[in-house]
Every structure is written in structure tokens, then in C-alpha cells.
Amino acid sequence: MTIAGEPRTGGTGGAAWADRYAAEDPVLAAARSRATALGGPPPVEPAVGATLAVLAAGAGARAVVSIGSGGGVHGLWLLRGMRPDGVLTVLDTDAAQLRAARQALADAGVAPGRTRLIFGTPAEVLPRLSPGAYDLVACAGRPAEYAAHLAALVGLVRPGGTLTCHGLLAGDRIGDRAARDPETVTWRDLARAVREDEDLTSAVLPIGTGLLVATRRA
């Protein structure tokens, strides 16, 4: 039996079951379908989205930044865990994905005052955001778009807050020493920089295509 809105993830393994457990309602399912049709990096998997919601809820998040919109899938999951008075700032360099995100948020009945959707690159936008003011900074999409700005991203996070990066385990390439494509190299460098940052405590969660999670020490 399929729960209404539950993703029809194939397979019977633990990862597939985790995605089915994180049931998506019809609005989220429609947002995922639109984002996938637009191409580009795939949106976060349901299990990853549910984890982001848990992290936001655990932090009592009122201020969150999403790097990459995933057509609204990323933001809808984050909003599930945020406080009712929380504000989500979404940054994307893909205008089509940002329009899809705006539609998804409207379909979900999210009040306009709860979101800020910004078209621009991290280099353009991050300097305009307040340092140390965010409970959670969640990065999705290609790491090349934000890896060079890791210090600025960490700087946005308040002490005790969290930074996440999605997708580093895609294709199981990061652990393959023979894999030297630019994206894999970028992931390795990013993960190493996070692990070696003395202000961060980090872990890699093997859910979906991988979630790097780091908390800024208080």
C-alpha cells in the first residue's frame, strides 16, 4: 500500500525504505516532479529532506539560508522543521529553478513574509547577509557554486548552529582514488576543509546521495 504523497522509490533496501518513510505530501511530490523536469542537480532525496527538517526543528530554527532551491523541494523540507515565525532565505543562480520554488511555496500556502528568494551567486549575495545570524545554512546543488565561499558560509552560522552540504556521496566517487573529475575533487577538498576547521564538529550521513553536517562550536 502506498501512502498518499509517498515517493514511489524503487527497491527494497534500507535507503529506499528510508525514502518511503519520509512521506512527501502532494505539494512536495509536485515540486519534486517540476524540479526534476527542469534538469540540473537533482533535488534532495526524501530521507535527506526529512533530516534537514529534523535539524531545523532541533535548532528551533528561525533564520535559515538555503544555497540552491531544488525547485522548492529543499525549502519545503526546511520549512517543515522551522519555527512558525521563521524566515527562509533561498539563493539560486538558476532562474527556472527559483521560479519553480516560488510556485511550490505558493502551492504550499507559505506566507510571502516567511521567505526571501534571491537570484544571484554566493559571491554577490553572501556579503549582504548578516554574519552569525543564522541557525542553519543548507547547501544543495553543485559544490563548485559555493565551495570557494566556505568561510563566508560558516561565518553566517551562529555558535551552535549547523551547516549542511548535500550530494558528496553521489556515484560513490569520493572514496575512489582513481576518480579525479572536477566535482569529485571539489567535494574532497570541501569535506577536508570542514573536517579540519577547528570551529566545526562534523559528520557525513550516508543517506540519499550523502549529507555533510557540521555544527559550529559554541
N, C-alpha and C positions, 0 to 999 in steps of 0.2 A: 504494500500500500504506500502511496506517495502522499505526503502532507502537502496541502495547498501551498504553493510558493517554494516548495523544497527543490533544490537544484537536482537535476537528473544526472548526477555524476556517475560515470560508468565505473565498473569494477566492484570488487567485494572486499578489498583490503582496508587496512586501518585508515589510510589517508582519505579514501573515498567515503568511508563511514563518517569520518570527522567532518567532511564537507556536507554530507547529508544531515548530520546532527545540527549543524549551523543553518537551520532552515531559513531561506530567504522568502520574504513576502512578495506578492506580485509586483510591487513597485520596484523592489530591488532586482527581481528577476528581469523586468523590462529594461532597467538601467544597464544590467549586465549584457543583455542582448544588443542594445544600441552601441555600447562601448566596444563590444567585440566586432560588430559590423564595421565600425569606423577604422579598424586596423590599429596598428601601433602596439605598444606593450599591453599585454592582457591585464584586465583588472584583477585586483586581489581576489584570491580564492575565498569561498565562504568561510572556511576554517580560519584563515588569516584575518578576514574581516571581523569575525566573532572575537578573535584575540585582541584586535585593536579596540573593539567595544569594551572588552573586559579591562584593558589597560586604562582606557579613558574613564571608566566607572571607578576603578580603584584609585585613580588620582583625583577623583572629584573634579574632573577637568571642566574649567570654564573658558579657557583660551587654548585653542588648538590650531596648528598650522598643518595643512596638507600640501606637500610638494607633489604635484601631479593629481589630477582629478579622477582619472579612471572612469570618465563619463558619469560621475556621480556615485559610483559604487563605493569608492574609498570614503567619500564624505558621509554617505548614508550610514555606513557602519560606524564611523566615528561618532556621529550624532546620536546613535543608539546608546552609547555609553556616557556621553557628556551630560552635564547638568542641564536642566531645562532652560536656564538663563545663559548657557554657554554660547560663545561665538566661535564659529569655524571660519578660518581664513584659508582659501584654496588658491593655489598658484599653479598655472599651467601655461605652457608655450604652444599648445595645440588648441586653436580656436574652436575647432569642431568638437573636441572632447569637452571643452569648457561649456559650449552651448548645450551639449548633452547633459552635463552635470546640472546646469541651470534648470533644464526640463525635469530631471529626476527629482531635484529638490522641490520644485513646484508640485510635481505629482504626489510627493510625499506630504505635502501640506506644511513644509518647513517655512516658518515666518521669515520674510526677507531680512529682517534685522538680525537674524541668527547666523547669517553667512556673509562673507565677503569673497567674491570671485574676482581674481585678478589675472589678467593676461600679461605675461611678461616672464623674463628669465630670472633665475635666482640672483644673478649679478645686479639686475635692475631693481628687484623688489626687496630683497633681504635687508639692505641698508635702511629701508623705510619702516621696518618692523622694530618693535621695542625689545632690546636685549633683556634676557632673564624674565620675560613676561609671560611665557607660555608653559602650560602644563605638559603638553605633548606636541612633538614635531614628528609627523609621519610622512616618510618619503616613499613614493611609488614611481614606477616608470624606469627609464634608462638611467643608470647611475652616472653616466657621463654628463648628464644635465645638471647634477648637483654635487658630485664628489669633490670638485675643486673648491666648494664653498662649505666644507665640513665644519671648519672652525666657526663660521658665522652661524651655521645651523645649531651647533652645540651651544653657542652663545645665546641663542634665543630661549633655551630651555632653563627654567628656574631650577634652583637646587632641589633635588628630589624628583624632578620631572624626568621625562623619558623621550628618547629619540628612537625611531624605528626606521628600518630600510627593508623594503620588500623585494625579493627576487634573486638573492645571491646564490641560491642552490639550483637555479634553473638549468636543466640539462646535465646536472651533476658534473659541470666542467670545473668548478672552483677547486676541487680536490685532485684534478687530473693535471699532473705536472706538464704533460705534453700540450695542454690547451693554453695557447698564447694569444688568442684573439683579443682585440682591444677591450671588449666588455668584460671578459673574464679577468683580465689584468686589472681593470679598474675596480672590480669587486674585491679582488685580493688586496689591493692597496687600501681600499676603503675599510675593509674589515680589519686589516692590520692596524691602521691608524686609530680606529675605535678601540681596539683591544689594548693598544699601548698608551692611550690617553689616561693619565693618572686621575683625571677628574670624573672618569666614567667607570661603571661596573656593567659588563656586557655579557651577552649570551646569544647563541644562534639557535633558533627554534626550527626544527625540521618539519614544518607544516607548510602545505602548499608548495610553492617554489622557494620557501625559506624566508624567515623573518629575523633580521638582526635587531636585537633590542638592547638598548643601553640607557642606564639611569645615571643622571648627574648627581654626584655625591653632594650631600648637604654640607 
